[in-house]
Amino acid sequence: MSVPLSISRTRIKLVAIALLTVAAPAFEATVWLTLALTLMCFAIPLAVAVLGGADLVRELFLLPRRPIPSATRKDNHQ
């Protein structure tokens, strides 16, 4: 069973929570709120990895895909 996951929406939510985490001390937020926001910043990529694997996490962080090594490529070192 596949779970539909919108990476663009997830990315927007991750950025919003990260900004709230950074801004929390400036607005004198409680330690518990700051800790909860920080844990959510770590939990979102973990949840994406569980649902979609490493490729989906790379897409979440806008990283390029890993190149697939060619199985037929040979180096001519003698």
Secondary structure, DSSP 4 states (H G I P E B T S, - for coil): ------HHHHHHHHHHHHHHHHHTGGGT--HHHHHHHHHHHHHHHHHHHHHHHHHHHHHHTTPPPPPPPPTT------
